[in-house]
């Protein structure tokens, strides 16, 4: 039986003591606008350190303790921290701290949340306690709840995990934390989920639905928030079949999590899309792209000297007549083949609907004739899966120019903890595979 670590912040003596200890350490070792890196693996220590650093008006940097040398080198060069909690660094890393001057900033009460790590380059979105709380206000008003209880299976250094804490803490709710891998490998957790929210990414939901007991447990949640990456229709239909009270969301680190959400009742009635805009945000479509104004919007990227009006969302979308938002795809991932625009998300969804693949990612490979060739990197469902058979089915749902010209089978699609595909890695995989197959593709011009 999995035992979840549950916080009732009003009466959690250990948590309060840890906050005091971290506060005392900051008072003794730091002064002014100190820069604090938090990379604690233990969730109690992570959250206690976070609160202590925020209360002390430090510059707080939330970090992944499992980052590799490349990511830590980037972070230490950028941040130049005064103190690091939870991560022991070798002397090579330590020497980097004194080699570069720190970026200047005027505000000492800042919360830096990492983003962009899936492509190998770490950036920090600059938030404040006020932007995070604005997100909570929009959430509670939209779902018409005064207290938010959450089961957290996502990393606390990520906005999707952190905001579960902020919602529970600021509304006097409960927060139960559990390691996802432990949860799916053991028995159903010892918690009644009926009054709780839970946040998942699509790959986690897929894993839940493979286990009948976990599926029943998930169906008892008040709301199952789904975000982090686009979900495919087959997964959504399976969740609807099992009466999972799913709430697909649209948001990002820059907006302190969701700004658009489909309510569970709408989802169970068969409604598609991302849902409606939460009260704290304003979303419009400008020249086909999604434009956002929000009280929870970040201040910019840490270390970026040109943060003013520099945030542009890359998503292509539209609203239906009832005010529900739909996302077509990302403009930057758009493939132009033979002068035609192809959005990978549409092709991926069609390939999944054939039920002949386990996972798939579609990219554009440079091609001297087509400009870019639509290429599918996929995990076949069976060892004898035929791409010809997949293409035959796709002819009924996709225009000819959208059907992949090249297919590269792999054992797994590289994704980060939030389920987002590392497209740079996918491009390398596709180029390498097709090169070995004698098709001589190139990364030039992608």
Secondary structure in CASP SS format (residue, H / E / C, confidence):
PFRMAT SS
TARGET T0000
AUTHOR 0000-0000-0000
METHOD secondary structure of the structure
MODEL  1
X C 1.00
X C 1.00
X C 1.00
X C 1.00
X E 1.00
X E 1.00
X E 1.00
X E 1.00
X H 1.00
X H 1.00
X H 1.00
X C 1.00
X H 1.00
X H 1.00
X H 1.00
X H 1.00
X H 1.00
X H 1.00
X H 1.00
X H 1.00
X H 1.00
X H 1.00
X H 1.00
X H 1.00
X H 1.00
X H 1.00
X H 1.00
X H 1.00
X H 1.00
X C 1.00
X C 1.00
X C 1.00
X C 1.00
X C 1.00
X E 1.00
X E 1.00
X E 1.00
X E 1.00
X C 1.00
X C 1.00
X C 1.00
X C 1.00
X H 1.00
X H 1.00
X H 1.00
X H 1.00
X H 1.00
X H 1.00
X H 1.00
X H 1.00
X H 1.00
X H 1.00
X H 1.00
X H 1.00
X H 1.00
X C 1.00
X C 1.00
X C 1.00
X E 1.00
X E 1.00
X E 1.00
X E 1.00
X C 1.00
X C 1.00
X C 1.00
X C 1.00
X C 1.00
X C 1.00
X H 1.00
X H 1.00
X H 1.00
X H 1.00
X H 1.00
X H 1.00
X H 1.00
X H 1.00
X H 1.00
X H 1.00
X H 1.00
X C 1.00
X C 1.00
X C 1.00
X E 1.00
X E 1.00
X E 1.00
X C 1.00
X C 1.00
X C 1.00
X C 1.00
X C 1.00
X H 1.00
X H 1.00
X H 1.00
X H 1.00
X H 1.00
X H 1.00
X C 1.00
X C 1.00
X C 1.00
X C 1.00
X C 1.00
X C 1.00
X C 1.00
X C 1.00
X C 1.00
X C 1.00
X C 1.00
X C 1.00
X C 1.00
X E 1.00
X E 1.00
X E 1.00
X E 1.00
X E 1.00
X E 1.00
X C 1.00
X H 1.00
X H 1.00
X H 1.00
X C 1.00
X C 1.00
X C 1.00
X E 1.00
X E 1.00
X E 1.00
X E 1.00
X E 1.00
X C 1.00
X H 1.00
X H 1.00
X H 1.00
X H 1.00
X H 1.00
X H 1.00
X H 1.00
X H 1.00
X H 1.00
X H 1.00
X H 1.00
X H 1.00
X H 1.00
X H 1.00
X H 1.00
X C 1.00
X C 1.00
X C 1.00
X C 1.00
X C 1.00
X C 1.00
X E 1.00
X E 1.00
X E 1.00
X C 1.00
X C 1.00
X C 1.00
X C 1.00
X C 1.00
X C 1.00
X H 1.00
X H 1.00
X H 1.00
X H 1.00
X H 1.00
X H 1.00
X H 1.00
X H 1.00
X H 1.00
X H 1.00
X H 1.00
X H 1.00
X C 1.00
X C 1.00
X C 1.00
X E 1.00
X E 1.00
X E 1.00
X E 1.00
X C 1.00
X C 1.00
X H 1.00
X H 1.00
X H 1.00
X H 1.00
X H 1.00
X H 1.00
X C 1.00
X C 1.00
X C 1.00
X C 1.00
X C 1.00
X C 1.00
X C 1.00
X H 1.00
X H 1.00
X H 1.00
X C 1.00
X E 1.00
X E 1.00
X E 1.00
X E 1.00
X C 1.00
X H 1.00
X H 1.00
X H 1.00
X H 1.00
X H 1.00
X H 1.00
X H 1.00
X C 1.00
X C 1.00
X C 1.00
X H 1.00
X H 1.00
X H 1.00
X H 1.00
X H 1.00
X H 1.00
X H 1.00
X C 1.00
X C 1.00
X C 1.00
X C 1.00
X E 1.00
X E 1.00
X E 1.00
X E 1.00
X C 1.00
X C 1.00
X C 1.00
X C 1.00
X C 1.00
X C 1.00
X H 1.00
X H 1.00
X H 1.00
X H 1.00
X H 1.00
X H 1.00
X H 1.00
X H 1.00
X H 1.00
X C 1.00
X C 1.00
X C 1.00
X C 1.00
X E 1.00
X E 1.00
X E 1.00
X E 1.00
X E 1.00
X E 1.00
X E 1.00
X H 1.00
X H 1.00
X H 1.00
X C 1.00
X E 1.00
X E 1.00
X E 1.00
X E 1.00
X E 1.00
X C 1.00
X C 1.00
X H 1.00
X H 1.00
X H 1.00
X H 1.00
X H 1.00
X C 1.00
X C 1.00
X C 1.00
X C 1.00
X C 1.00
X C 1.00
X E 1.00
X E 1.00
X E 1.00
X C 1.00
X C 1.00
X C 1.00
X E 1.00
X E 1.00
X E 1.00
X E 1.00
X E 1.00
X E 1.00
X C 1.00
X C 1.00
X E 1.00
X E 1.00
X E 1.00
X E 1.00
X E 1.00
X E 1.00
X C 1.00
X C 1.00
X C 1.00
X C 1.00
X C 1.00
X E 1.00
X E 1.00
X C 1.00
X C 1.00
X C 1.00
X C 1.00
X C 1.00
X C 1.00
X C 1.00
X C 1.00
X C 1.00
X C 1.00
X C 1.00
X C 1.00
X C 1.00
X E 1.00
X E 1.00
X E 1.00
X E 1.00
X E 1.00
X C 1.00
X C 1.00
X C 1.00
X C 1.00
X C 1.00
X E 1.00
X E 1.00
X E 1.00
X E 1.00
X E 1.00
X E 1.00
X H 1.00
X H 1.00
X H 1.00
X C 1.00
X E 1.00
X E 1.00
X E 1.00
X C 1.00
X C 1.00
X E 1.00
X E 1.00
X E 1.00
X C 1.00
X H 1.00
X H 1.00
X H 1.00
X H 1.00
X H 1.00
X H 1.00
X H 1.00
X H 1.00
X H 1.00
X H 1.00
X C 1.00
X C 1.00
X C 1.00
X E 1.00
X E 1.00
X E 1.00
X E 1.00
X E 1.00
X E 1.00
X E 1.00
X E 1.00
X E 1.00
X E 1.00
X E 1.00
X C 1.00
X C 1.00
X C 1.00
X E 1.00
X E 1.00
X E 1.00
X E 1.00
X E 1.00
X E 1.00
X E 1.00
X E 1.00
X E 1.00
X E 1.00
X C 1.00
X C 1.00
X C 1.00
X C 1.00
X C 1.00
X C 1.00
X H 1.00
X H 1.00
X H 1.00
X H 1.00
X H 1.00
X H 1.00
X H 1.00
X H 1.00
X C 1.00
X C 1.00
X C 1.00
X C 1.00
X C 1.00
X H 1.00
X H 1.00
X H 1.00
X C 1.00
X C 1.00
X C 1.00
X E 1.00
X E 1.00
X E 1.00
X E 1.00
X C 1.00
X C 1.00
X C 1.00
X C 1.00
X C 1.00
X E 1.00
X C 1.00
X C 1.00
X C 1.00
X C 1.00
X C 1.00
X E 1.00
X C 1.00
X H 1.00
X H 1.00
X H 1.00
X H 1.00
X H 1.00
X H 1.00
X H 1.00
X H 1.00
X H 1.00
X H 1.00
X H 1.00
X H 1.00
X H 1.00
X H 1.00
X C 1.00
X C 1.00
X C 1.00
X C 1.00
X C 1.00
X E 1.00
X C 1.00
X C 1.00
X C 1.00
X C 1.00
END
